[in-house]
């Protein structure tokens, strides 16, 4: 289950960002579906999970378009229709693939605790609940509380950043942050010490995504860094959401934490090779083609260097015949 935002994304491509008061020409423009909640729901669905997405649309053409687009991804939608505008995001991407994002919350900021509580009876059918900060803080808190009462694991992505109460941190089984969000939450650049502080406040597992440097994670028993594969970066705007969706889908299938993080890092990296946040989210078959083939070649070369031959199909990879997770679709009332 994903609880979160839906937006219409307007992406502007630039050679460079403008300075204050300066006008620059764009090299391109793209309008698509987005929002951190929608992106994470789509990522989980493309990873193979069955997803129900609780969100809010404005009663406008944009909302109806989003409904059709997200339904095409095979997820079940539970939509709170609100008077007013559907959320929008305005994204600038420069030639270095860096991005700047401004969000108009619209209907997302009207998604209420009551909207989530109306689904509380079916929350226990799910393995994992995913949340972010593009909806009101009391709605996030209500959803986290419902999940905790029903023993459903939570993956909480505190983005965009806003200060969090210790009660909210204490209900976060997996807290997934980028470096900027981590620094704002912990008050330090030291990922090891900062994650230790967050664990002391009740976080189950602290996960810090580090861009091209991969990902650092720490729980009460272990810590480690998962490297990112080398890629040619085109657009990083959807990488974080891809990571969260793939992580949640993998955890829901019962995979070990580090295996789930490795899968999420690979998916996030691959998303950076395409333009657009949602359009860039890969499907699980794309990862198999990209990374299983690469892993097999690497293993074959290493074994050859050691004097061994690689039997066809003999290399082991992060992808196998895993059972589907227990996340089940439900119908909206």
Secondary structure as UniProt FT lines:
FT   STRAND          2..3
FT   STRAND          7..14
FT   TURN            20..21
FT   STRAND          26..34
FT   HELIX           36..46
FT   TURN            47..48
FT   STRAND          52..58
FT   HELIX           61..71
FT   TURN            72..74
FT   STRAND          76..82
FT   STRAND          87..93
FT   TURN            95..96
FT   STRAND          99..104
FT   HELIX           106..110
FT   HELIX           113..117
FT   TURN            118..119
FT   HELIX           120..125
FT   STRAND          128..132
FT   HELIX           137..149
FT   TURN            150..151
FT   STRAND          153..157
FT   HELIX           166..170
FT   STRAND          174..178
FT   HELIX           179..186
FT   HELIX           191..200
FT   TURN            201..202
FT   STRAND          205..209
FT   HELIX           211..213
FT   STRAND          215..218
FT   STRAND          223..226
FT   TURN            237..238
FT   HELIX           239..252
FT   TURN            253..254
FT   HELIX           257..271
FT   TURN            272..273
FT   TURN            277..280
FT   HELIX           284..287
FT   HELIX           288..292
FT   HELIX           293..306
FT   TURN            312..313
//
